[in-house]
Amino acid sequence: MTDHDHTLNKQKTSLAIKKANGTINKALNMVQDDEYCPKIIQQIDAAIGLLESSKKSLLKGHLDHCLEHNLKEDRTKAIEELIQIFKLK
């Protein structure tokens, strides 16, 4: 991954997180306004989808851009980070 690709990935991820934040705020307002539960659930699912997409994008960027450097710097720490990310421990 080039630095340009890494920058674009960060921008895309940032936008998705901002959208998720707006969707979460909308869902909260809907709860406070006592709106119909399935509509609220749909908003929550949309936010989860945006956050999952952001997580995958960040992970791909990390694997493509950061992992090689991290393995050279501190292999044990890099592996522990991956174990934590993948919830293997």
Secondary structure, DSSP 8 states (H G I E B T S, - for coil): --HHHHHHHHHHHHHHHHHHHHHHHHHHHHHHTT--HHHHHHHHHHHHHHHHHHHHHHHHHIIIIIHHHHHHH-HHHHHHHHHHHTT--
